[in-house]
Amino acid sequence: MLTQDFAQYCRAGVWYVTFLMLAVSALACVYMVATRGIFEGLNMLELSRVGGIVWVGRPLLFLRSMTALCLLSTATFELQTSGYRSYFAAVPTPWYKIALAAGEVTWLVSVVNDVALIVTKEYSMYYTTANSILVWLIVATLAGAFPVEATVSLHPTCVLAQVDFQAVCNSGTIAIGQRDRLLLLSGIVVGCNIICFGVVRVYMERPKTRVRSLLLSSGAKFLFAHHNRIVQDVYYLDRASAALAGIITYRQGRRMFMLDVKLWRLFSTPLSLGNKSNSMLDSALPLCNPK
């Protein structure tokens, strides 16, 4: 059946995203240890919005979020038995499953935020976290307070497939999903993004973009914390954050080698001897940051 095959593809995609994100997290932890804890902690909170977009990509993140939206738009209907009779019963979804599924919807928030960067730009750092929390709360509350209800309609019909040999009968139809709920949840994600950006746009001043390195994605430029990391037109990115941004680094002596998985190109750059006294700069990846 097409629906069963599609569900298996979705499950495989969810597992792939899970293992890949665990691998990216482990890689970032390796760099945290290698640099003796010298990294930008706030950047690690952008694992899904930066690391997910760079390493996994929007299509698979969209697929993962759609599985959560489908689950939240579907009622649980089980066949139960009591004595000598069998019957269908609607089973309420536990609150913790609702919370987890609502959290998975935030993957779609990350995709929408990334697509909207072309408009939101510097304002993104002010509202993306609040946007994700707001969507999670609204979706969880909606799914918990107004769960999807299954509908059953009985209208027995029989058709003779072969005269005097085979009859095909249908007792009725069972609908466990609601398309309107799926569209509503999708609208909530997009609507919250527009509202949060509008509020920030009105009440916050637009910050200046100081990071212009061509090796960073838009998410890394506008969502990472860049405090005190630009010295003489050189941007010093900590290696754990570089891993989230798709740059794998290897240090050998006073030279840093890096593989950019976005471009699949290998680069190397010398490390300045003048930064030996500054552990934050000496352990970081120097990137050209033209004005």
LINWOPE-V872827 format. One record per residue. N is the residue number from 1. RES is the residue in one small letter. SS is DSSP state (H for helix, E for strand, L for the rest). PHI is phi in whole degrees, -180 to 180 (* if undefined). NEAR is the number of other C-alpha atoms within 10 Angstrom. Layout:
N;RES;SS;PHI;NEAR
N;RES;SS;PHI;NEAR
This chain:
1;m;L;*;5
2;l;H;-64;7
3;t;H;-65;8
4;q;H;-67;9
5;d;H;-63;10
6;f;H;-63;11
7;a;H;-63;12
8;q;H;-68;12
9;y;H;-63;13
10;c;H;-63;17
11;r;H;-63;15
12;a;H;-63;13
13;g;H;-65;16
14;v;H;-64;18
15;w;H;-63;13
16;y;H;-62;15
17;v;H;-62;20
18;t;H;-61;13
19;f;H;-67;11
20;l;H;-68;16
21;m;H;-69;19
22;l;H;-64;12
23;a;H;-66;12
24;v;H;-65;20
25;s;H;-62;17
26;a;H;-64;12
27;l;H;-63;15
28;a;H;-63;22
29;c;H;-64;16
30;v;H;-61;15
31;y;H;-70;22
32;m;H;-61;19
33;v;H;-71;12
34;a;H;-64;13
35;t;L;-95;18
36;r;L;58;11
37;g;L;79;13
38;i;L;-94;18
39;f;L;-155;22
40;e;L;-88;19
41;g;H;-63;14
42;l;H;-64;12
43;n;H;-67;19
44;m;H;-68;19
45;l;H;-72;14
46;e;H;-97;21
47;l;H;-57;18
48;s;H;-79;20
49;r;H;-76;24
50;v;H;-108;29
51;g;H;-63;25
52;g;H;-65;24
53;i;H;-66;23
54;v;H;-73;22
55;w;H;-85;19
56;v;H;-98;18
57;g;L;102;14
58;r;H;-63;19
59;p;H;-59;11
60;l;H;-73;19
61;l;H;-66;24
62;f;H;-64;17
63;l;H;-61;19
64;r;H;-65;25
65;s;H;-67;25
66;m;H;-67;19
67;t;H;-62;19
68;a;H;-68;22
69;l;H;-63;23
70;c;H;-66;17
71;l;H;-64;18
72;l;H;-73;27
73;s;L;-102;22
74;t;E;-126;20
75;a;L;-88;21
76;t;L;-92;16
77;f;E;-125;17
78;e;E;-123;11
79;l;E;-90;9
80;q;E;-118;11
81;t;E;-124;11
82;s;E;-144;7
83;g;L;69;5
84;y;L;-103;5
85;r;E;-124;7
86;s;E;-119;10
87;y;E;-156;9
88;f;E;-90;12
89;a;E;-139;13
90;a;E;-81;15
91;v;L;-105;11
92;p;L;-66;13
93;t;L;-80;15
94;p;L;-59;9
95;w;H;-63;13
96;y;H;-71;10
97;k;H;-70;13
98;i;H;-64;21
99;a;H;-63;17
100;l;H;-67;13
101;a;H;-65;22
102;a;H;-65;26
103;g;H;-65;19
104;e;H;-68;19
105;v;H;-65;27
106;t;H;-65;25
107;w;H;-63;25
108;l;H;-67;24
109;v;H;-60;29
110;s;H;-63;26
111;v;H;-65;22
112;v;H;-64;17
113;n;H;-60;26
114;d;H;-67;21
115;v;H;-65;14
116;a;H;-78;15
117;l;H;-59;16
118;i;H;-63;10
119;v;H;-107;12
120;t;H;-75;20
121;k;H;47;19
122;e;H;-64;17
123;y;H;-71;21
124;s;H;-60;22
125;m;H;-64;18
126;y;H;-85;18
127;y;H;-125;19
128;t;H;-63;21
129;t;H;-65;15
130;a;H;-62;14
131;n;H;-63;23
132;s;H;-64;21
133;i;H;-64;13
134;l;H;-63;18
135;v;H;-63;23
136;w;H;-60;22
137;l;H;-67;14
138;i;H;-66;16
139;v;H;-65;25
140;a;H;-65;23
141;t;H;-66;16
142;l;H;-64;17
143;a;H;-69;21
144;g;H;-79;17
145;a;H;-82;9
146;f;L;-130;9
147;p;L;-68;18
148;v;L;-70;21
149;e;L;-107;18
150;a;L;-79;16
151;t;E;-121;14
152;v;E;-126;12
153;s;E;-126;10
154;l;E;-103;10
155;h;E;-151;9
156;p;E;-61;10
157;t;E;-138;10
158;c;E;-130;10
159;v;E;-130;11
160;l;E;-81;11
161;a;E;-73;11
162;q;E;-140;9
163;v;L;-60;8
164;d;L;62;7
165;f;L;-136;7
166;q;E;-146;10
167;a;E;-123;11
168;v;E;-109;10
169;c;E;-120;12
170;n;E;-118;11
171;s;E;-86;11
172;g;E;165;11
173;t;E;-129;12
174;i;E;-126;13
175;a;E;-114;13
176;i;L;-110;16
177;g;E;-120;19
178;q;L;-127;17
179;r;H;-67;10
180;d;H;-63;10
181;r;H;-67;19
182;l;H;-62;19
183;l;H;-67;12
184;l;H;-64;13
185;l;H;-64;22
186;s;H;-65;18
187;g;H;-65;12
188;i;H;-63;17
189;v;H;-62;24
190;v;H;-68;15
191;g;H;-64;14
192;c;H;-64;18
193;n;H;-64;22
194;i;H;-66;15
195;i;H;-66;13
196;c;H;-63;17
197;f;H;-65;21
198;g;H;-62;15
199;v;H;-64;11
200;v;H;-65;17
201;r;H;-63;16
202;v;H;-81;9
203;y;H;-100;8
204;m;L;-116;11
205;e;L;-78;10
206;r;L;-75;14
207;p;L;-73;11
208;k;L;-87;8
209;t;L;-87;11
210;r;L;-103;15
211;v;L;-96;22
212;r;L;-131;17
213;s;L;-62;15
214;l;L;-77;12
215;l;L;-90;18
216;l;L;-102;19
217;s;L;-73;17
218;s;H;-61;18
219;g;H;-62;22
220;a;H;-67;23
221;k;H;-66;22
222;f;H;-99;22
223;l;H;-111;23
224;f;L;-73;22
225;a;L;-86;17
226;h;L;-121;19
227;h;L;-67;7
228;n;L;56;10
229;r;L;-119;18
230;i;E;-113;18
231;v;E;-132;11
232;q;L;52;9
233;d;L;62;16
234;v;E;-123;16
235;y;E;-99;23
236;y;E;-100;22
237;l;E;-99;23
238;d;L;-64;23
239;r;H;-71;27
240;a;H;-67;31
241;s;H;-67;29
242;a;H;-62;25
243;a;H;-63;25
244;l;H;-64;27
245;a;L;-82;29
246;g;L;87;26
247;i;E;-117;25
248;i;E;-91;20
249;t;E;-115;20
250;y;E;-143;15
251;r;E;-104;16
252;q;E;-135;9
253;g;L;65;8
254;r;L;-102;11
255;r;E;-136;14
256;m;E;-112;18
257;f;E;-102;16
258;m;E;-143;21
259;l;E;-113;17
260;d;E;-90;18
261;v;L;-72;15
262;k;L;-73;14
263;l;L;-108;10
264;w;L;54;10
265;r;E;-132;10
266;l;E;-104;13
267;f;E;-127;11
268;s;E;-145;13
269;t;E;-146;15
270;p;E;-76;14
271;l;L;-101;20
272;s;L;-69;12
273;l;H;-70;9
274;g;H;-73;9
275;n;H;-97;13
276;k;L;-60;12
277;s;L;-78;9
278;n;L;-112;9
279;s;H;-64;12
280;m;H;-66;20
281;l;H;-76;23
282;d;H;-70;19
283;s;L;-92;22
284;a;L;-92;25
285;l;E;-93;27
286;p;E;-80;23
287;l;E;-123;19
288;c;E;-64;17
289;n;L;-129;18
290;p;L;-66;13
291;k;L;-78;8
